[in-house]
């Protein structure tokens, strides 16, 4: 039995209106990312031998994970000063992101296939837990849930006790690297760029793009890319640095139009 032509004519306009209405509603709930830049509050010295892969505060102690095979290490101490505690990783391990949950610390390895659980005070290794794929960045949310990047556009959620995968979200931008969790928001360096993304970890939506490219132009031999974000506890400020950089910058993330200059007000 054939459908009368008049019904076909009526259905398609109605369907088109419904689809357009649905798209408009979706777009209305997802505004474009806020455009931000960095406003420098203070500069601190940074060890130029540190190939920074992870940076995070616990109280007043700054922890830094340093990469490269044969040179990987984990340090802890006051920001801008020589570390008070340091442990080296045996070669050929390549250290990556870190996060601190009270008495315990998790440290990723890049392509070695496991994460290292450590004592956060002594940095002593407690155990190794295998995982699939590469390890890049790591942070944790208030619930304790771990958030991990692997160089793709995916953020993977992991159990803080077992390191088992509990879920994931796709951000839509590839090469997410070092991470910093602030509440349920995740800040992510994008590898080989001066961009830091502000991400809603629940939905994967990018709510802000931070242009930090004007902080520093690498000039020293071997000096590499921006990589390292640590929220300063009790403030709206962050420490930002890069691989083999001589400087760590204490900054605020401010709207581009209101920033004036990246080097302070």
Secondary structure, DSSP 8 states (H G I E B T S, - for coil): ----HHHHHHHHHHHHHHHHHHHHHHHHHS---EEEEEEEEEEEE--TT--EEEEEEETTEEEEEE-STTT-EEEEESTTS--SEEEE--TT--EEEEEEETTEEEEEESSSSEEEEEETTT--EEEEEE-SS----EEE-TT--EEEE-SSSEEEEE-TTT--EEEEEE-S-S-EEEEEEETTEEEEEETTSSEEEEEETTT--EEEEEE-TTS----STT---EEEEEE-TTSSEEEEEETT-SEEEEEEEEEHHHH--TT--
